[in-house]
């Protein structure tokens, strides 16, 4: 039974190596990512609440 698991692990590892070598992906790598026009359009970006001047 342990030979089965070794063979299965080798097959999965070989598949991952082939995916990396040939550039195969599971998801679509040509997704259109919209670049935010300003910091206000990107809610995930850090924005200081300090607005003071000198």
N, C-alpha and C positions, 0 to 999 in steps of 0.2 A: 504494500500500500504506500510506503514511503517513496518508492520509485515513481509512483503515479504523481505524487505531489511535487517531486523534483522535476519531472517532465512538464507538469502544468506550469510551474513557476518559470521554467526555462522558456516555454512557449510564450507566456505573457511578457516576460522580460524581452524576448526577441521581438515581439510585436511592438512594444514601446520603443525599442531601439530603431526599428524600421520606420515607425512614425516620425521619430526625430530626424532620421537620416533623409527621408523623402519629403518631409514637411507636411505630412498628412495631419489634419486636425479634425476633432470631433465637432467643433462649432464652426460657424462661418467666420472666417478671419477678415472678410471684406465688409464688415459692418461700418456704416457711416457714423462716425463719432462727431457730434457737433461740438465745435470749439466755442466756448463762451465768448461773447463779444466784450464783456466787461466783468469785473469782479462781482457785480451785483447779479449777473446771470448765472453765476456758479455758486450755489448754496453750500457746496462742500468745501469751499476754499476758506482759509482763515482770513477774517477781516476784523481788524482792530476796531473797537467801539470808541477809541480815543480819537477825537476830531479836533482837539485843542490846537491852538496856534501859539505863537510867542508873545 
